[in-house]
Amino acid sequence: MRIAPDIAEFGRDRLDGKVAYLATIRGSGKPRVHPVTAILSDQHCFIFAEPDSSKVRDFGLNPQFSVHCAMSDSSGSSGEFRMTGEAVQIQDPAMREEAQVNCTFRPSSRSILFELQVEEAIATSYRGGRPDRRRWHSGPV
C-alpha cells in the first residue's frame, strides 16, 4: 500500500524526524494524545515506544491511530498533514534495522517498534487563506 506520491512527499516534509502528535484510544474509549517522532523509510512509517508506555497499552487494546504534524504557526502557513490507520507491532529484526537506519535519534534496545499502516492521509495547504485539501484512501471510501 503506497500513498499517492504528492501527498506522501507533503507528509514526509512535515513528519520525518520531527515531533508530531499521535492519538490513540484508551480502554475507556477516550482519546489520548502523545508527542512522537515519526520515522519514515521508502516504504514504511515507524514509531518506537517504551514497553511500559501508554501508547503500547492503548495499541494492545485498539490499534487505531491518527497522527498530525506539528504546526509552525497558528495560520497554518507550513500546511497540515494528518494520517490515520492501524499500528502493527514489528518483531522482524530486518524491519527494526530499517527503522533504526532512518531514525534521527537512538532508540533504546528495549523500545517496541510499531509500523503505522496508513489507511487515509490528508494534506492541507492554505492558499489565500483558503484550505486546499488532498486526500488519499487505501481502499473504498
N, C-alpha and C positions, 0 to 999 in steps of 0.2 A: 504494500500500500504506500503510494507516494503522493505527497501533497503537490498540488499544481505548482510548477516551478516559480512563478512570480510571487505567489503567496508564501511559499517556503523561503525564498530569499528575503522577503519582507520580515518574516518571523525570525530568521537567523540573525538579521541585523539588530533585532530588538531583544533577543533572548540569549544568544550564545555567549556563555561565560559571564552573564550579567545577572543581577538579582531580579527575580520575578516573583510572582505571588501564586502559590499553589493552593487551590481549595479542595478539601477532602470532605467526606461525610462521616460524622461521628456515629457511634452506635445508636444514639438517641435520634438520629436523622437530621440533627442540626449541622450546619456547615462549620468548617474550621479553616482558617487561612494560615499559611506558613510561608515565610520567605525561603526561596530556594535558588540555587544556581543550576540552570539547565545546561546539560552537556549535549552538544549536537555533533554527530558524525555524519557521514554521507547518507546513511540510511536510517539512523535511529536518533531518538531523543531520550536521554537518560537523566536520572537524578540519583544521588546517593543519600541514604538516610541512616541515622544511628539506630541500632536494633531496638532500643527502648523508647524511641520517639513516638509521638502521637501520629505521625504520618504512617508509620509501619502498622500501628494498631488500627488506624482508620482503613488503610488499604486491605488489611486482613478481614475486615467486615464488609467493605464495599470498595471495589477497585476504581469506581468512577472518580474522575478528577476534572478540574478546569485550571488552566494556567493563564495568567495575564501578565504581560510585560510591565515593568515599571515605567512611569511616565516622567518625562524630563521637565514638564511644566503643566499648569492647570488648563492650558488651552489645547493641549494635545498636539503641539506643533511637530513632535517627532513621530506621531502616529501611534496607533494601538494595535496590539496583536493578542489574540486570545485563541486558545485551542482547548478542546475537550476530548475525552476518551476514557480508556481504561489503563490502569497501571498494572504491569506484569512484573513480578519478581524474577530477576535473572540470576541463574546459578552457573551458567556456562562461562568457564574461565576465558575463552576467546572473546566473548562479548564484554566481560569485565575489563579485559586488556584494552579493547577498543574504546570503552568509556574512559579509562584512565589516560590513554594516549591523547584524547581530545579534551581532557579536563584542565581547567585553569587553576585548580588547587589540588592538593594531595589528599585524597580521601583516606580515612582510617581503614586499616585492613579488616576491621570488624564491621564497617559500613555495609549496609544492604543496598544492592543495586536494583533499581526499577527502570524498566523501559516504559515510557509514556507512549502508548499506542494511540495515535491521533485518529479520531473519528470525524472531527469537524475543526476547521481553522477559519478565523475571520481576521482579515487585515483591514484596518480603517485608517485612512489618511484624511486630512481636513484641507479642503481647497476652498478658499474664500469663506471660511467659517462653516462650510457645509461638509458633513461626513460623506466620504466615498468609501463604501464597504465592498470588499470582495470576499466571497465565501467559497469554501471547499468542503465537500462531504465525502466520506469514504464509500458511501452507498446511497440507496434511495433516500430522499428527504421525506 
